[in-house]
Amino acid sequence: MKTKKLKESYESACNDYLKEFCNRHEFDFDNAYWVAEDVGGVAVINDYYFVNMQEIIHDLEIEATEELKSERTFPKWFDYCVRCKSISNEIITPNLKAWKMGCPIHSEGKMREFEHGRARIAIIKQQLKNSIDEANKF
């Protein structure tokens, strides 16, 4: 019985954290849920944002400095990380705690440079494939 009560308290606290997180970022709490119903694991919000419990806690407990508040929000962090990983899994992304504390990130110019390089690599790969396919015809 004691374990059941602890579990209920834990799940209630996790849901309260998630609700407060949604309120902070003006997300609709009704569009938030825990992946595989694993309360306290990873939450999905608006079928786009994925956030784990530790990130929710960091977001609520750590305030960005005044100069970083508008630039270092959760949605901007999430989009930055998605953009980095869409370029290459080799790009290291900061965790949310470091992000809110002002860690260095790649500039917009550097991100465009990375994206341009990725596009060039895709073209070169296709050209190589075409050359191999053409050579295999003989």
N, C-alpha and C positions, 0 to 999 in steps of 0.2 A: 504494500500500500504506500509506503514511504517513497519508493522509487517512482511510482506512478505520479505522485504529487510533485516530486522534483522535476520529472519530465514535463508535466503540465506547466510548471513555473518557468522552466527553461524555454519552452515553446512560446509561452506568452511573452516573455522578455524579448525573444528574437523577433517576434511579430511586432512588438512595440518599437523596437529599433528600426525594423523595415518601414513601418508606418511613418516614423519620424524622418527617416531618410527620404522617403517619397515626398513628404510635406516640404522638407528643406529645398528640394529640387523641383517642386511643383509637378511631380509625377502623380498619376492617378493610382492610388493604392489598390483600387479594385482591379487594376491591370498588372499587379505584381503577384508573383507566386514563387514558391521554393521548388527548384528542380527536383524531380522524383519525390516530391512531398517530403524532402529531407530538410526539415526546419532547422535553420542555423547553418546550412551548407551554402549553396549558391542560389541567389534569387535572380529571377528574370523580371524585368520591368518593361512594360510596353512592347513586349516581344522583340526588344532590341538590346537593351542594356543587361549585361550579366555582371553581377557583383557578389563577392563572397562576404560572409559575416564580418571577417576582420576588416575589410575595406569599409563596410558600413560603419563599424565602430570608429575607425580612424576618421572617416569623413565627419562624423558627428562630434568627435572629441577634439579634433585639430582644426583650428581656425587659421586660414591663410593670412598672411600679413595684409594690411590695407591695400598696398600697391599690387598685390597678387590676387586679391579676392575675385575680380572680374575675369582674370585670365586663368586661374587655377581651380576651376570648378570641376566637379565630378564628370559632367557630360563632356567637357573639353578634354579631360584626361582620357576618358574612354575613347573618344574619337581619335585622339592623338595616337593611342596605343593600337587601335584598329588600323589606322593609316600606316603606321610603322610596320606592322606585321603584314599588311597587304603588299608592301614593298619587298620585305625580306624578313625571314625569321631570325636573321643574323643581327638585326637592329635591336639593341637592348632597350627595353622600355622601363620607365620608373614605376615603382609601386605608388599607390595613391598617397601614402604618408609622405614620401619623398617629394612627390609632385606638389602637394599643398605647402611644403616647407620651402619650395623654390629651387629644387634641383635643376641643374643645367639640362636643357633640351635642345634638339636640333631646330635651327631657324627655319622659317618658311622657305627661304632660298635653298637651304641644304635639302629640305624635304623634296622640293621640286627637282633638284639635281639628282637625288636618289630615284625619283619616279621616272625621270628622263632616262637614266641609266638602265633601269629595269625594262623600259620600253625598247631601248636599243638592243638589250640582250635578247628579248623576245623575237625581235626582227632577225637578229643574227642566228638564233636557234632555228627559226623557220627556214632561212636561207640554207643553212647547213643540212637540214632535213631534206629540203628540195634537191640539193646537190647529191646527197646520198641516194635518194630515190631515183634520180636521173642516172647516176652511175650504175645502180643495180639493174637498170633496164638492159644493160649490155651483157 
